[in-house]
Amino acid sequence: MSRFKPRTPKWPWRDFLTADEARVLARADAAKSEWKRLNVERAAITNRAIQRAKANAGREGR
């Protein structure tokens, strides 16, 4: 989708996470990934509904 590529971090901070912190970040990363997927789906649904509303308005002479 996007051409954005994160740059290499200046500091390898992930190397210094505790096991609990790493677990929480992994869960957060997974949640963010799911949110992005759902947001794309939401946009598609919204666009389809808008197109149907416009088509319906055209049939009603609005």
Number of C-alpha atoms within 10 A of each C-alpha: 3 4 5 6 6 6 6 7 8 6 7 9 8 11 8 9 12 10 9 9 12 14 12 12 14 12 12 12 12 12 12 12 12 11 12 12 11 12 12 11 12 12 11 12 12 12 12 12 12 12 12 12 12 13 13 12 11 10 9 8 7 8
